[in-house]
Amino acid sequence: MTRVLRFLSAAGVLLALTTVPVNGQTVATTTTTSAAMTDSANTISLTSATGVVATAPRTKLWVNQELMEVLSLSGTVATVRRGLQSSNVSSHDSGDKVTILNETPGVTQYTYGYDPDYNAACTRGTGQAIAMPWINTITGTVWVCRAGGAWRGTRIEPITDDSDPATYTG
């Protein structure tokens, strides 16, 4: 029995060590909407509000090419300012993916009004790839630095190294 417990403990430690972000890269977390949201609503219901912060610097939420800023939070319902950084305000269905963006001014940033230098090589955890994903709020393109060191952008999520290149922009 003790051998089994030691093995499970060792496996747990190994798993924890292998899930550390590469080169200190910050990766955004996700949740989903737990109810539909009209294009005129100023509250969004989330399946989980873990990591959502309503104090400065406030959490931003990315849902279907719309950027929102959390103004207040009550349980899993957030009051938001919508259409930030020229993103499109639209309605959202229950179950839509929500990317939780906790930016630290001058350190970690996810949202931009332009694309990364996608013709240049990228290294996860450094330079423009310090935080993933990179979101161009004007075009709605979501970029990631692939394991091979190349930028990949799409308006279709999730992005994987094996995603269909026909869906990419840029």
The 8 nearest C-alpha neighbors of each residue, nearest first, counted from 0:
[[1, 3, 2, 4, 5, 6, 7, 8],
 [0, 2, 4, 3, 5, 6, 7, 8],
 [3, 1, 5, 0, 4, 6, 7, 8],
 [2, 4, 6, 0, 1, 5, 7, 8],
 [3, 5, 1, 7, 6, 2, 8, 0],
 [6, 4, 8, 2, 3, 7, 1, 9],
 [5, 7, 3, 9, 4, 8, 10, 2],
 [6, 8, 10, 4, 9, 5, 11, 3],
 [9, 7, 5, 11, 10, 6, 4, 12],
 [8, 10, 6, 12, 11, 7, 5, 13],
 [9, 11, 7, 13, 8, 12, 6, 14],
 [12, 10, 8, 14, 9, 13, 7, 15],
 [11, 13, 15, 9, 14, 10, 16, 8],
 [14, 12, 10, 16, 11, 15, 9, 17],
 [13, 15, 11, 17, 12, 16, 10, 18],
 [16, 14, 12, 18, 13, 17, 11, 19],
 [17, 15, 13, 14, 18, 19, 12, 11],
 [16, 18, 14, 15, 19, 13, 20, 12],
 [19, 17, 15, 16, 20, 14, 21, 13],
 [18, 20, 17, 16, 21, 15, 23, 22],
 [21, 19, 24, 23, 18, 22, 25, 26],
 [20, 22, 23, 24, 124, 19, 123, 18],
 [23, 21, 124, 24, 20, 123, 125, 129],
 [24, 22, 124, 20, 21, 25, 129, 19],
 [23, 25, 124, 129, 20, 22, 21, 130],
 [26, 24, 130, 131, 129, 23, 27, 20],
 [25, 27, 131, 130, 24, 28, 132, 20],
 [28, 26, 100, 99, 131, 98, 25, 29],
 [29, 27, 99, 98, 26, 30, 100, 50],
 [30, 28, 98, 97, 99, 27, 96, 31],
 [29, 31, 97, 96, 47, 46, 98, 45],
 [32, 30, 96, 97, 94, 95, 46, 45],
 [31, 33, 45, 94, 93, 95, 34, 44],
 [32, 34, 46, 45, 93, 44, 94, 31],
 [35, 33, 93, 32, 44, 36, 92, 94],
 [34, 36, 92, 93, 91, 37, 33, 32],
 [37, 35, 91, 90, 40, 43, 92, 34],
 [38, 36, 90, 40, 39, 91, 35, 89],
 [37, 39, 90, 89, 40, 88, 36, 91],
 [38, 40, 37, 41, 90, 36, 89, 88],
 [41, 39, 37, 42, 38, 36, 43, 90],
 [40, 42, 79, 78, 39, 80, 43, 81],
 [43, 41, 78, 77, 40, 79, 76, 44],
 [42, 44, 77, 76, 36, 45, 78, 41],
 [45, 43, 76, 33, 32, 34, 75, 77],
 [46, 44, 32, 33, 75, 47, 31, 76],
 [45, 47, 33, 31, 32, 30, 75, 44],
 [48, 46, 45, 49, 75, 30, 31, 32],
 [47, 49, 75, 51, 50, 45, 46, 74],
 [50, 48, 47, 51, 75, 52, 30, 99],
 [49, 51, 48, 52, 99, 101, 58, 28],
 [50, 52, 48, 49, 58, 53, 99, 101],
 [53, 51, 58, 57, 54, 50, 69, 72],
 [52, 54, 71, 57, 70, 69, 72, 58],
 [55, 53, 57, 52, 56, 70, 71, 58],
 [56, 54, 57, 53, 52, 58, 70, 103],
 [55, 57, 54, 58, 103, 102, 101, 53],
 [58, 56, 55, 53, 54, 52, 69, 59],
 [59, 57, 101, 52, 69, 51, 100, 68],
 [58, 60, 68, 100, 67, 69, 99, 101],
 [59, 61, 99, 67, 98, 66, 100, 68],
 [62, 60, 66, 98, 65, 97, 67, 64],
 [61, 63, 97, 65, 64, 96, 60, 66],
 [64, 62, 65, 61, 91, 96, 95, 97],
 [65, 63, 139, 62, 61, 86, 87, 66],
 [66, 64, 86, 62, 87, 63, 61, 88],
 [65, 67, 61, 83, 82, 60, 86, 81],
 [68, 66, 81, 60, 59, 80, 83, 79],
 [67, 69, 59, 80, 79, 58, 70, 60],
 [68, 70, 79, 53, 58, 71, 78, 57],
 [71, 69, 79, 53, 78, 68, 80, 72],
 [72, 70, 53, 78, 77, 69, 73, 79],
 [71, 73, 77, 76, 53, 74, 78, 75],
 [74, 72, 76, 75, 77, 71, 78, 48],
 [73, 75, 76, 72, 48, 77, 47, 45],
 [74, 76, 48, 45, 44, 73, 47, 77],
 [77, 75, 44, 73, 74, 43, 72, 45],
 [78, 76, 72, 43, 42, 71, 79, 69],
 [77, 79, 42, 71, 70, 41, 69, 72],
 [80, 78, 69, 70, 68, 41, 42, 67],
 [79, 81, 68, 67, 69, 41, 70, 82],
 [80, 82, 67, 83, 79, 66, 88, 68],
 [81, 83, 86, 88, 66, 87, 65, 67],
 [82, 84, 66, 85, 81, 86, 67, 80],
 [83, 85, 86, 136, 82, 137, 112, 66],
 [84, 86, 83, 137, 82, 136, 87, 112],
 [87, 85, 82, 65, 136, 84, 83, 137],
 [86, 88, 65, 82, 89, 85, 64, 66],
 [89, 87, 82, 65, 38, 81, 86, 90],
 [90, 88, 38, 87, 91, 37, 65, 39],
 [89, 91, 38, 37, 36, 92, 88, 35],
 [92, 90, 36, 35, 37, 89, 95, 93],
 [93, 91, 35, 95, 94, 36, 34, 90],
 [92, 94, 34, 35, 32, 33, 95, 91],
 [93, 95, 32, 31, 33, 92, 96, 34],
 [96, 94, 31, 32, 93, 92, 97, 91],
 [95, 97, 31, 30, 62, 94, 98, 32],
 [98, 96, 62, 31, 30, 29, 61, 99],
 [97, 99, 29, 61, 60, 28, 100, 30],
 [100, 98, 60, 28, 29, 27, 59, 97],
 [101, 99, 59, 58, 27, 60, 102, 98],
 [102, 100, 58, 59, 99, 103, 57, 27],
 [101, 103, 108, 107, 100, 104, 109, 56],
 [102, 104, 107, 106, 105, 108, 101, 56],
 [105, 103, 106, 102, 107, 108, 56, 101],
 [104, 106, 103, 107, 108, 102, 109, 56],
 [107, 105, 103, 104, 108, 102, 129, 130],
 [108, 106, 103, 102, 130, 104, 105, 109],
 [107, 109, 102, 110, 130, 103, 106, 104],
 [108, 110, 133, 134, 132, 130, 131, 111],
 [111, 109, 134, 108, 135, 133, 136, 112],
 [110, 112, 135, 113, 134, 136, 109, 133],
 [111, 113, 135, 137, 136, 110, 84, 114],
 [112, 114, 135, 111, 115, 137, 136, 138],
 [115, 113, 135, 116, 112, 117, 111, 134],
 [114, 116, 117, 113, 127, 133, 142, 150],
 [117, 115, 119, 118, 114, 150, 120, 127],
 [116, 118, 150, 119, 115, 149, 114, 120],
 [119, 117, 116, 120, 150, 149, 115, 121],
 [120, 118, 117, 116, 121, 149, 150, 115],
 [119, 121, 149, 148, 118, 122, 150, 117],
 [122, 120, 148, 149, 144, 128, 119, 123],
 [121, 123, 148, 125, 128, 124, 120, 144],
 [124, 122, 128, 125, 144, 24, 129, 21],
 [123, 125, 24, 129, 22, 23, 128, 21],
 [126, 124, 129, 128, 123, 122, 127, 22],
 [127, 125, 128, 129, 124, 122, 121, 123],
 [126, 128, 129, 125, 115, 121, 130, 116],
 [129, 127, 123, 125, 126, 130, 124, 122],
 [130, 128, 124, 125, 24, 126, 127, 123],
 [131, 129, 25, 128, 24, 26, 107, 132],
 [132, 130, 26, 133, 143, 27, 25, 128],
 [131, 133, 143, 142, 134, 109, 130, 141],
 [132, 134, 142, 109, 131, 141, 110, 143],
 [135, 133, 141, 110, 136, 109, 140, 111],
 [134, 136, 111, 112, 113, 140, 139, 137],
 [137, 135, 139, 86, 112, 138, 134, 111],
 [136, 138, 112, 135, 85, 86, 139, 84],
 [137, 139, 140, 136, 135, 86, 112, 113],
 [140, 138, 64, 136, 135, 137, 154, 141],
 [139, 141, 154, 135, 153, 138, 134, 152],
 [140, 142, 134, 152, 153, 133, 154, 135],
 [143, 141, 152, 133, 151, 132, 134, 140],
 [144, 142, 132, 151, 150, 145, 131, 133],
 [143, 145, 150, 149, 121, 123, 148, 128],
 [146, 144, 147, 149, 148, 143, 150, 160],
 [145, 147, 148, 144, 149, 123, 160, 122],
 [148, 146, 145, 149, 144, 121, 122, 160],
 [147, 149, 121, 145, 120, 146, 122, 144],
 [150, 148, 120, 145, 121, 144, 147, 151],
 [151, 149, 144, 117, 143, 145, 142, 152],
 [152, 150, 142, 143, 144, 149, 145, 153],
 [153, 151, 142, 141, 167, 168, 140, 143],
 [154, 152, 167, 155, 140, 141, 168, 166],
 [153, 155, 140, 141, 139, 156, 167, 152],
 [154, 156, 153, 157, 166, 158, 167, 141],
 [157, 155, 158, 154, 153, 141, 159, 96],
 [156, 158, 155, 159, 162, 153, 154, 141],
 [157, 159, 156, 162, 160, 153, 155, 143],
 [160, 158, 162, 161, 157, 145, 156, 143],
 [159, 161, 162, 145, 158, 146, 151, 147],
 [160, 162, 159, 163, 158, 164, 145, 151],
 [163, 161, 159, 160, 164, 158, 166, 157],
 [162, 164, 165, 166, 161, 167, 160, 159],
 [165, 163, 166, 167, 162, 161, 168, 153],
 [164, 166, 163, 167, 168, 162, 153, 155],
 [167, 165, 164, 163, 153, 168, 155, 154],
 [168, 166, 153, 164, 152, 165, 169, 154],
 [167, 169, 153, 152, 166, 140, 154, 165],
 [168, 167, 152, 117, 114, 153, 140, 151]]
